[in-house]
Structures are given as structure tokens and as C-alpha cells.
Amino acid sequence: MWLGPKLEAQGFQVFSEIMTLEPGTRHRKSVRRALEHRAAKVLVVTDSVTNQDDGVMDLVEKAVEMGAALEDERFVIPLRIAAGVKLDVARDAKAADFSKGWADGLLRLTASLRRQGIPKRDDGPEVSPEWKAFRQRKAKRLIHEPERLISNWVQVLELPDELHFYEASGAISGAFRRKIEMFPFPAREHGQGIVAFAEPHDVQEAFEGVGRLRLVASVSVADISDDGVPQLGLHRRDASNVVTGLLRNAWERHCTGLGMMRYAYSGGHGFHPSSDQTPIGHKVKWGGQDGRRSSMLRNIARGHVWTYGVTAIPKDWPFWHFRMKARVLFAKDNGTPEGQPIDDKKKMHRLRRSGCKGWRNPQWHGRLRAFLEIMSGDSAFIRIALAPGRDMLLSGEPLLFTSPVTTEMPDVADPDGEEEDTSTLGRPDLDDGDEQGEEPAVQ
């Protein structure tokens, strides 16, 4: 359903059994006729379902025989969508790898088809309307009524008016760079100096003894995303990256100051509440006018301690905000509040895929709201220092969007229901006391 229209849009002619499912069609005969008389290549999705389908495997065996007769070793092209799975009847055939991303798999597949000279339509690409018609047969009907949606965006409500660029009087030394790291507010090296939100007297005082800094430019933060910093040769994108780097640094400093656990993910650092902030099994209350609710951020499931957290990514378009990327950190349950760290990244990845698969949108949204509740404390806002007397103010709640349409699918799931679901949160293993009839503690 995904691949067929993509190939047709590039000019290839695609035959699929989906196109033959019409009343009166002799399905198997039409598929075999296309295979024997029209096929230039046969693409087969390789997964456990394919290998167990006798009808599909019969067709694949026939295609392998045809490839041998045509002396085309690449007549059958497996499409790998899951790592480690091979086509039983063509195990030595090199697969087009879609397991690391369908877009990458499509690029490799189409490049291979072009190199092998697979013909295209003479009259240009044309996507068959049957793909859309088939997809819509069981589609949910749109209802022209607005629907409120919860996002993972947290809006920046206030920022300092200006960002300052300072130039050092001499060469940047190692001691100077260490001072930048020790500066209690976000600052970063830029050219022959630094950039920071801090005022000149605060910067001069902090860097006294390692170098003299001269203010060379003060730029409106509101204009940076549109105009850059022309006087310093910084284009819009580069200037925006400078600001986002400072805001990310400020967020990370703030999380560290709150005592959160820091973990290095491939896409940036994530921060997770510690056992002091929220014990295992504790429900964090959140919500206001829409009703008070609660969600867990730490618990034990399947012999592992899981902890929800986020990676905050500052963005300047269409307005300044942070995008909260959900993270779940696992540790082996060894009876301690934090658990035993797991150094195996592959194991951590498997645990994320299996341990969180039962969570639905209401649960993810609830955990984000609970996390923001810890960040904001008793306030409705999250206040993060950028310089002495200069703060960044974030909303304590994610942004709400309104879709102009909705669907017939009712949201009838209990938003707190997963807190009673053993498949997502688990229960502690039975010990001797449990076998004697004592009620196990609920975590």
C-alpha cells in the first residue's frame, strides 16, 4: 500500500493483487498470468507472515524458477522490513533493506531498478486511482467538527530583549574556555569571543583574570530568526542556531539544578526525574480547569525500573517553543530506587519497544503533563535563568491545537486505565510472603 504508489509516481508500472480484487476475477490465475508474461521484477516483502503463507510462497517459488530460466539472478528482490528475517525460498538473494527506514529503502530500491534498466511508462508517471480507493474502503469518515488536540510543544512566553556578542582582546586560551564552562549562565564561544544574554558588567566580572571582553554587538532576539546578525556576518540560520544552543544549554542547566538524571541519547541529552523527586509507583498530580489527574513517571515492570523523561528541543518557527521528545530509561530492578544501569544500547532499545508498546496517546500526554508539573512546581510557568535578572519563561502546559475536522472514532479509553494494566506497568514478582497469601504491594 505504501510502496506501490511511490513506484508508480516514478514511472514504473506496478502489478499488485490489490488491483485484481474485483467481482468475478479469477484471482490466482490473473496473478500467475502477470507473473509469467508481464513481470520484469518480483518484489516480495520478507517477514514471518510471508514465510508462513503457503499461497504467497508458492508464487515466490514460481518466480525463483522463472528467474533461473531467464538467467536473471535478481529477478526476485526481497524487501526486508524487519532485521534478521529472510525469505525461506530465496535466502541467498540480497534484500533491499527497509528495516532502517522506508524512505532509505525506497531510494536504494529505485536506484537498483534504474541500474538494471527496468522499463518505465513512455507517457510519463501515472499513479493508479485504485490505490487510494482500496485504502479508503475501511477508512474512518471525517466529521466537519473541530477537535482539540494536545501537542508536545511548550511555548516560550518571555525571552530577554537582546543577545550580546563579546570580543576578547587576545587569543582564546584554555583557561578562558574553562571559564566559559564554569560561567553560571548559558554562554558559548563565538569567533574571538563569546555570545551570552548576560550584561557587560556581569561578563567582565566573571572573566576577570583570564581575558578582557569588549561588547561588539547587541541584537534583538525577536529579529534574529528573520534577519540574522548582518554586522557579524551571521546569516539567519546560523544566528538562530546560536540562540537555540543557548536555550538548550539553559534548559539542561535548569534540569541539572533540579536534581534530575541526565542520560545521553543519540539525538541529545534526556532528563528524567530522580527517585527523590518521584518514588517508584508514585502518581504525580497535574491538571487545572480541565480536571485534576495523575500519572506515574517511575515504576517497575517486567523486572526493570522504567523512568519517563524528555529531550527538550528549542525551535524558533513559527514562534519560540520547545518540542518535548519523550524518552523512557530502563534499569535492571535490583531492589534500589534507581535500579542497576544498563550499558547495552541494543538491550535498552528492545526494552523501549516492548515495555512501552501498551501506552496510548492519553498515557503519553499524561506523563508529559506530570513531567512539566515537576518542572514548574507550584507555579503555572517554568522559569529558567539566562543571565542575572534575565529569565526565560515557559508555559507549564503543552500547547493545544484545534483541528477543523475530526473522525467517527470516539475517544472512550480511560485516560488513567493504564495504571491498572499489568502489560504496561507490571507488578513485582511474587516472593515468599506472597506465596503464603499476603497481598503483594502495588507498584
C-alpha positions in Angstrom: 0.0 0.0 0.0 2.9 2.4 0.7 5.4 1.2 -1.9 3.1 0.7 -4.9 2.1 4.4 -5.4 5.7 5.6 -4.7 7.0 3.4 -7.6 4.2 4.4 -10.0 5.0 8.1 -9.2 8.5 7.4 -10.6 7.2 5.9 -13.8 7.3 2.2 -13.1 4.3 0.1 -13.8 3.2 -1.9 -10.8 1.1 -5.0 -10.7 -0.5 -5.9 -7.3 -3.1 -8.4 -6.4 -4.9 -5.5 -4.8 -5.7 -4.3 -8.3 -7.3 -7.7 -9.2 -9.8 -8.0 -6.3 -12.9 -7.3 -8.4 -16.1 -9.5 -8.6 -15.7 -12.4 -10.9 -11.9 -12.1 -11.2 -10.0 -15.4 -11.1 -7.5 -14.1 -8.6 -4.8 -16.8 -8.6 -5.0 -17.2 -12.4 -4.6 -13.5 -13.1 -1.7 -13.2 -10.7 0.1 -16.2 -12.3 -0.5 -14.7 -15.8 1.0 -11.4 -14.7 4.0 -13.2 -13.2 4.7 -15.4 -16.2 4.1 -12.9 -19.0 4.5 -9.3 -17.7 6.8 -9.2 -14.7 10.2 -7.6 -15.1 11.0 -7.9 -11.3 9.1 -9.5 -8.4 9.2 -7.6 -5.1 8.5 -9.7 -2.0 8.1 -8.3 1.5 10.1 -10.6 3.8 8.7 -11.2 7.3 7.4 -14.1 9.3 3.9 -13.7 7.8 5.2 -14.1 4.2 7.1 -17.3 5.1 4.0 -18.8 6.7 1.6 -18.0 3.8 1.6 -21.1 1.6 -0.1 -19.3 -1.3 2.5 -16.5 -1.4 5.4 -18.9 -1.0 4.1 -21.0 -4.0 4.2 -17.8 -6.1 7.6 -16.9 -4.9 8.9 -20.4 -5.7 7.5 -20.0 -9.2 9.2 -16.6 -9.5 12.5 -18.1 -8.4 12.2 -20.8 -11.1 11.4 -18.1 -13.7 14.4 -16.1 -12.7 16.6 -19.2 -13.2 15.0 -19.8 -16.7 15.6 -16.1 -17.6 19.1 -16.2 -16.2 18.3 -13.3 -14.0 19.7 -13.8 -10.6 18.0 -10.7 -9.4 14.5 -11.4 -10.7 13.2 -11.8 -7.2 14.1 -8.8 -4.9 13.2 -9.3 -1.2 12.2 -6.3 0.7 13.4 -6.5 4.3 11.2 -4.7 6.7 12.5 -6.4 9.9 16.1 -7.1 10.8 17.2 -10.7 10.7 14.3 -12.1 8.6 15.0 -13.8 5.3 12.9 -15.3 2.5 12.9 -19.0 3.0 12.9 -20.0 -0.7 15.5 -17.3 -1.6 17.7 -16.9 1.4 20.8 -16.0 -0.7 19.1 -13.2 -2.5 20.3 -9.7 -1.4 17.4 -7.8 0.0 16.5 -4.1 -0.3 16.7 -3.0 3.3 13.7 -1.1 4.5 14.2 -2.0 8.2 16.2 1.1 9.0 13.7 3.5 7.3 11.3 3.1 4.4 12.5 6.3 2.7 16.1 4.9 2.6 14.8 1.6 1.4 12.9 3.2 -1.4 15.9 5.2 -2.6 18.1 2.1 -2.7 15.4 0.0 -4.5 14.6 2.6 -7.2 18.3 3.2 -7.8 18.8 -0.6 -8.3 15.8 -0.8 -10.6 17.2 2.1 -12.7 20.7 0.5 -12.9 19.1 -2.8 -14.1 17.2 -1.0 -16.8 13.7 -1.7 -15.7 11.3 0.0 -18.2 9.1 2.9 -17.3 5.9 4.3 -18.9 6.5 6.1 -22.1 3.8 8.6 -21.4 5.2 9.6 -18.0 4.3 8.6 -14.5 0.7 7.9 -13.5 -0.5 6.7 -10.1 -3.4 4.3 -10.4 -6.5 5.6 -8.5 -7.2 2.1 -7.3 -4.5 2.5 -4.6 -6.5 5.4 -3.0 -9.8 3.7 -3.5 -8.6 0.5 -1.8 -7.1 2.4 1.1 -10.4 4.3 1.7 -12.6 1.2 1.8 -12.2 0.9 5.5 -11.3 4.5 6.2 -13.0 6.4 9.0 -15.4 9.1 7.8 -14.3 12.7 8.5 -16.7 14.8 10.5 -16.6 18.5 10.0 -16.5 19.4 13.6 -13.5 20.9 15.5 -11.4 18.6 17.7 -8.9 19.8 20.4 -5.5 18.1 20.2 -2.7 18.1 22.7 0.8 18.7 21.3 4.3 18.1 22.6 5.1 21.8 22.2 5.7 24.1 25.2 5.6 27.8 24.3 8.3 30.3 25.3 6.3 33.1 26.7 9.2 35.5 27.6 12.8 36.0 26.5 15.3 38.7 27.2 15.1 41.6 24.7 18.8 41.3 23.5 21.6 38.9 22.9 25.1 40.2 23.3 28.3 39.4 21.4 31.6 40.0 23.1 35.1 40.0 21.6 38.3 39.0 23.6 41.3 41.3 23.5 43.7 38.4 22.9 43.8 34.8 21.8 41.3 32.4 23.3 43.2 30.3 25.9 42.4 27.1 27.7 41.8 29.0 30.9 39.3 31.2 29.0 37.4 28.2 27.7 37.2 26.7 31.1 35.7 30.0 32.4 33.0 29.7 29.7 32.2 26.2 31.0 32.2 27.5 34.6 30.0 30.5 33.8 26.8 30.0 35.8 24.6 31.1 32.9 24.5 29.9 29.3 27.3 31.2 27.1 29.2 29.9 24.2 32.4 30.6 22.3 31.9 32.5 19.1 34.7 33.7 16.8 37.2 35.5 19.0 34.9 35.9 21.9 31.6 34.7 23.4 27.9 35.2 23.0 25.6 35.4 26.0 22.5 37.1 27.4 24.5 38.4 30.3 25.1 42.2 30.5 28.7 43.6 30.1 29.4 44.2 33.8 28.4 40.6 34.7 30.6 39.2 31.9 33.6 41.4 32.8 33.4 40.3 36.4 33.1 36.6 35.6 36.1 36.6 33.1 38.3 38.8 35.2 41.9 37.4 35.3 41.7 35.3 32.1 40.8 37.9 29.5 39.2 41.2 28.7 35.9 41.2 26.7 34.5 44.1 24.7 30.9 44.3 23.7 30.7 44.5 19.9 27.0 44.0 19.2 23.7 43.7 20.9 21.0 42.2 18.8 17.2 42.0 19.3 16.3 38.4 19.9 13.0 38.9 18.1 14.8 39.9 14.9 17.5 37.2 14.9 15.3 34.5 13.4 14.3 36.8 10.5 17.4 38.8 9.8 20.4 37.1 11.4 23.2 39.3 12.6 24.4 41.1 9.5 27.0 43.2 11.3 28.8 40.0 12.4 28.2 38.1 9.1 25.8 35.7 10.7 23.0 34.5 8.4 19.5 33.8 9.7 20.1 30.1 10.2 23.5 30.4 11.8 22.2 33.1 14.2 19.2 31.0 15.0 21.4 28.0 15.9 23.4 30.2 18.3 20.2 31.2 20.1 18.8 27.6 20.2 22.1 26.4 21.5 22.0 28.8 24.4 18.3 28.0 25.2 19.1 24.3 25.2 22.0 24.8 27.5 19.8 26.8 29.8 17.2 24.1 29.9 19.8 21.4 30.7 21.4 23.5 33.4 17.9 24.0 35.0 17.1 20.3 34.9 20.5 19.5 36.5 19.9 22.1 39.1 16.6 20.4 40.0 18.4 17.1 40.6 17.2 15.2 37.5 19.0 12.3 36.0 20.9 13.1 32.7 21.2 10.4 30.0 23.0 10.8 26.6 20.7 9.6 23.8 21.7 9.6 20.1 19.6 12.7 19.5 20.6 14.7 22.6 20.5 14.6 26.3 17.4 13.4 28.1 16.4 14.3 31.6 14.5 12.0 33.9 13.1 12.6 37.4 15.2 11.0 40.2 13.8 8.8 42.9 13.9 11.7 45.3 11.6 13.7 43.0 9.1 10.9 42.4 9.4 7.5 44.1 8.6 4.3 42.2 4.9 3.9 41.8 4.1 7.5 42.9 1.4 9.3 40.9 2.2 12.9 40.1 -1.0 15.1 40.1 -1.5 17.5 37.3 -4.2 19.5 35.5 -6.2 22.5 36.3 -9.6 23.7 34.9 -9.9 20.5 32.8 -9.8 18.4 36.0 -7.1 17.0 38.3 -5.5 13.9 37.1 -2.3 11.9 37.9 0.3 9.9 36.1 3.3 7.8 37.0 6.8 8.8 35.9 8.7 5.9 37.5 7.7 2.3 38.2 8.8 -1.4 37.9 7.7 -3.6 35.0 9.0 -7.0 33.9 12.0 -6.8 36.2 13.1 -3.4 35.2 12.7 0.1 36.6 11.4 2.5 33.9 11.6 6.3 34.2 9.9 8.7 31.8 11.8 11.8 30.7 12.2 14.2 27.8 14.7 15.7 25.5 13.8 19.4 25.0 14.5 20.8 21.6 14.2 24.6 21.2 12.6 25.9 17.9 12.1 29.4 16.6 9.3 28.7 14.0 6.5 29.6 13.8 7.3 31.1 17.3 9.8 30.3 20.0 8.9 27.0 21.7 10.4 23.8 23.0 9.5 20.4 21.4 9.4 17.7 24.1 10.7 14.4 22.8 9.5 11.6 25.1 12.2 9.3 26.5 11.9 6.2 28.6 15.0 5.0 30.5 15.2 1.4 31.8 17.4 0.0 34.6 17.5 -3.5 36.0 15.5 -3.9 39.2 18.0 -4.7 41.9 15.9 -3.5 44.8 17.3 0.0 44.8 15.3 3.1 44.0 17.3 3.8 40.8 18.0 0.3 39.7 21.1 -1.1 38.0 22.1 0.9 34.9 22.0 -0.9 31.5 25.0 -0.1 29.3 23.9 -2.2 26.4 22.2 0.2 23.9 20.6 -2.6 21.9 19.0 -4.0 25.0 17.8 -0.6 26.0 16.2 -0.2 22.6 14.5 -3.5 22.8 13.1 -2.6 26.3 11.7 0.7 24.9 9.9 -1.1 22.1 8.4 -3.8 24.3 8.0 -2.0 27.6 6.0 1.0 26.2 4.0 -0.7 23.4 0.8 -0.7 25.5 0.9 3.1 26.2 -1.6 5.1 24.2 -1.8 8.8 23.5 -3.6 9.7 26.7 -0.9 8.0 28.7 2.0 9.7 26.9 0.2 13.1 27.2 -0.4 12.4 30.9 3.2 11.6 31.6 4.3 14.8 29.7 1.9 16.8 31.9 3.3 15.2 35.0 6.8 15.9 34.0 6.0 19.6 33.3 4.3 19.7 36.7 7.6 18.7 38.4 9.4 21.3 36.3 7.0 24.1 37.2 6.4 23.3 40.9 3.7 25.4 42.4 3.8 27.9 39.5 1.9 27.9 36.2 5.2 28.6 34.5 8.7 27.3 34.2 11.2 30.0 34.9 14.8 29.4 33.6 17.7 31.8 34.2 19.6 33.0 31.2 21.6 35.7 32.9 21.5 37.7 36.2 18.0 39.2 36.2 17.2 37.8 32.7 14.9 34.8 32.6 13.2 32.6 30.0 9.6 31.9 30.9 7.9 28.7 29.6 4.3 27.7 29.8 3.7 24.9 32.4 1.4 23.1 30.0 1.8 21.9 26.4 0.1 23.8 23.6 -3.3 22.9 22.4 -4.2 22.9 18.7 -7.6 22.7 17.1 -8.2 20.5 14.1 -11.1 21.8 11.9 -12.2 18.2 11.4 -12.5 15.0 13.5 -13.4 11.4 12.8 -16.0 8.9 13.9 -13.5 7.2 16.3 -14.7 8.0 19.8 -12.1 8.6 22.5 -13.6 6.2 25.0 -10.4 5.0 26.6 -10.0 5.6 30.3 -7.0 8.0 30.5 -6.0 6.5 33.8 -6.7 3.0 32.8 -3.1 2.0 32.1 -2.2 2.5 35.7 -4.1 -0.8 36.3 -2.7 -2.5 33.2 -0.1 -5.2 34.1 1.1 -5.2 30.4 2.4 -1.7 30.6 3.3 -1.2 34.3 3.8 -4.7 35.6 3.7 -6.0 39.1 6.5 -7.1 41.4 7.4 -10.8 41.2 6.0 -13.0 43.9 8.2 -13.6 46.9 7.9 -16.0 49.8 5.5 -13.7 51.6 3.2 -13.6 48.6 3.1 -17.4 48.3 1.8 -17.5 51.9 -1.2 -15.5 50.9 0.0 -11.9 51.7 -1.2 -9.3 49.3 1.7 -8.0 47.2 2.4 -4.3 47.2 1.1 -2.5 44.2 3.7 -0.6 42.3 
